[in-house]
Amino acid sequence: MRVLFVIESMPCHRFLKEAQALNALGIELYMCYRKRGATIAKDADFSIFKSILTLKKRQRFFKKKLLQFIKDNRIEVIHYHNYPDRLGFQVLNYGLKIPVVYDQHDLMSIQKTKFNRKKKYWEQYCLENADGVVFVTEHYQKKSFELYNIRAPHIVLPNLTSQNVIKEIASSEEKLSCQDGNIHLVWVGHINSDDTHHKCMLKSFRVLSERGFHIHVYPTRSKEYHDYREIANVHLHDQLSYEDMMKKINIYDAGIAINNPYMPDKTRMYTLLHVFQNKLNDYIFAGIPAITLNSFEPMADYINKYEVGFTFDTLEEMTPEMIREKMPQYLTNISEKRPVLLKKINQQVEEVIALYHDLKEKKQDGTS
């Protein structure tokens, strides 16, 4: 099966992790993206893609170029990843003879208060006209069906971990807590300084610092973050490649997986409680327990089901002693459960492959 992965901007972590998982199960992959200046997973390895079609930043008309690429590489399925949705809208409008799968990383219409009519239309068009849809959580699937008239076959594929690094993760370094007796937490990902933003962790880190924790931050952008540096016990580290980061974070005691729980916009906060963050499985497969709040239901349910981390009602109730007491058991659980989790991930990826085959047959039969 030859599949073309398409994305508007530079590939993100979910895009690359799905590609690695599908490639590990025998799918031949190709890539098309619009060249932009945004940073992605640092030092991302594109070698799994047989060929790459790069569109210019402001290239609006590329049908001929895309059709030639599809013909030359005998592409059987297009797998489009949002957000944004403009490129997906354009691809679907070309009336291609092969199926197009729409992979909804984010349901932006329920997350952005200033989501203009054009962008909402692109989102709606993609969801209502794709041959198949992949949702990231059951909640986003439910909300999408409430908003739009979706008739296509669909599945749920939560965020994965990278197949390329799972077997390579091993740290010979001693945990920092064994050296100084403190509990060291890690945060991997974007941080923001606007207290209305869902990635603003200023208050969360202040609370954890006051509770006696050390917080190590590996941001996705190279900035100074002066307001974060001013918080006691917060340590800002250099941006690492994904592979290096997965090997490095094993020296910490647990990883934080939340959105800003102190957001003033409660309506928007509600929509963000149903995410399943990329970093959750990254922590677990790196060999450290994950921490979330019970209000982040999909992540809390996952952690509790497999007993691979901590869930709390609030950050204020957390203490280093709580982490220290249960950490040995959770480390044992992670070691035992990772093969189970990997098997589950592969089963979910196999559902994507089954969707590809089903859509291809329907397209050939003229029933889609």
Secondary structure by P-SEA (a helix, b strand, c coil): cbbbbbbcccccaaaaaaaaaaaaabbbbbbcccccccccccccccccccbbbbbcccccccaaaaaaaaaaacccbbbbbccccaaaaaaaaccccbbbbbbcccccccccccccaaaaaaaaaaaacccbbbbccaaaaaaaaaccccccbbbbbccccccccccccccccccccccccbbbbbbcccccccccccccaaaaaaaaaaabbbbbbbcccccccccccccccbbbbccccaaaaaaccccccbbbbbccccccaaaaaaaaccccccaaaaaaaabbbbbbcccccaaaaaaaaccccccccccccccaaaaaaaaaaaaaaaaaaaaaaaaaaaaaaaaaaaaaaaaaaaaaaccc
